[in-house]
Amino acid sequence: MATFNRAGEEGSVPNRSGRFLQKDSYWYYTTREGVDIGPFDTRADAEVGVGEFIDFICASEPKVLDVLKQYRAA
């Protein structure tokens, strides 16, 4: 399967994996920075949460994004 950079991505294509995971009956989503966000009661709630997170990132000023990049997993 061919992989390509998404809009706004530069450099080599990162590994893609599932964004949602379940731990102890709760749902979480994982950010590009490698942070698990949750808990959510259902996967549907986690899907709403990730959409809201993406909306937040898209609307953020560059200085906010710079702070978030500090937490990117090595």
C-alpha positions in Angstrom: 0.0 0.0 0.0 1.4 3.4 -1.0 1.5 6.1 1.7 1.7 9.8 1.1 2.1 12.9 3.2 -1.1 14.4 4.3 -1.9 18.1 3.7 0.6 20.2 5.6 3.1 17.4 6.3 6.6 17.7 5.2 9.5 15.2 5.1 9.2 11.5 5.3 5.9 9.9 5.7 5.3 8.9 9.4 4.1 5.5 10.4 0.3 5.3 10.5 -1.5 3.4 13.2 -4.9 3.2 14.7 -5.8 6.4 16.6 -8.3 4.8 19.0 -7.5 2.3 21.8 -9.4 0.8 24.7 -8.0 0.4 28.2 -9.9 -0.8 31.3 -13.3 -0.4 29.5 -12.6 3.3 28.5 -11.6 4.7 25.2 -8.7 7.0 24.3 -7.3 8.5 21.2 -3.6 9.0 20.5 -2.2 12.3 19.1 0.7 12.6 16.7 2.7 13.6 19.7 2.1 10.1 21.1 -0.2 11.3 23.9 -3.2 9.2 24.8 -6.2 11.5 25.4 -9.2 10.3 27.4 -10.9 8.5 29.1 -14.1 8.5 27.1 -17.0 6.2 27.9 -17.5 5.1 24.3 -15.5 5.0 21.0 -18.0 7.4 19.6 -17.2 9.9 22.3 -13.5 9.5 21.6 -14.2 10.1 17.9 -16.0 13.4 18.8 -13.1 14.3 21.1 -10.4 13.7 18.4 -12.5 15.9 16.0 -12.6 18.7 18.6 -8.8 18.3 19.2 -8.1 18.6 15.4 -10.4 21.6 15.2 -8.4 23.2 18.1 -5.1 22.5 16.5 -6.2 23.9 13.1 -7.4 27.1 14.8 -4.4 27.6 17.1 -1.8 30.3 16.7 1.7 29.1 15.7 3.0 29.7 19.3 0.5 27.2 20.7 1.5 24.6 18.1 5.2 25.2 19.1 4.3 24.3 22.7 2.5 21.2 21.6 5.4 20.0 19.5 7.5 19.9 22.6 5.5 16.9 23.7 5.9 14.9 20.5 7.2 11.4 21.2 10.8 10.8 20.2 
